[in-house]
Amino acid sequence: MIRQGWNGLFPSFSAHNSVESKIAKGPDIMAEHEYRNAKNAAVVHNPSKRRFEINIDGQLSVLEYTFKNHRLFLTHTEVPPALESQGLGTELAHAALEYARQNELTVVAICPFVQEYVRSHPEYQSFVTTSVA
C-alpha cells in the first residue's frame, strides 16, 4: 500500500492524482516518471503514445502498454539492435513497474521480456500477473 505523501522515486507524485488523466496527457518528462541509466539517458513516460521510452542519439527504445480498468497491460518491449545488451529493456521494465506500484495499478505482463524481469524481481510479483482474465 502506498503511504500518503510518499515521494521516494516520484518526487512530484501526489497519491490523489487521477491515473486516467495522466494517461491522457502528452509526454511526461517530469521527475515523477524519469529514471537514469548508466549512459545517463532518461526513461520518459509518454502517455499520449502509451509507452515508456528512452531516446539515445535518436534511437528509441520503448515499452508499450494499454490501460483498462485500473490495469496496466505491458505488451511489448523493443530496443534497437545497436543498443541491445546495455540494460535499456531492464530500465524500461523497472520504470513501468514503479509507475504501476506508485499508482496502485495491477500489471498484466504480456511481454515475455517483462515476464522474465518480474520472475527475477520478487518485489513486483504481488501486483503483477500474466493472466488477462
Sequence and secondary structure as in RCSB ss.txt:
>XXXX:A:sequence
MIRQGWNGLFPSFSAHNSVESKIAKGPDIMAEHEYRNAKNAAVVHNPSKRRFEINIDGQLSVLEYTFKNHRLFLT
HTEVPPALESQGLGTELAHAALEYARQNELTVVAICPFVQEYVRSHPEYQSFVTTSVA
>XXXX:A:secstr
   TT  SS TT  TTS HHHHHHSS B SGGG EE TT  EEEEEGGGTEEEEEETTEEEEEEEEEETTEEEEE
EEE  GGGTTSSHHHHHHHHHHHHHHHTT EEEE SHHHHHHHHT GGGGGGEES   
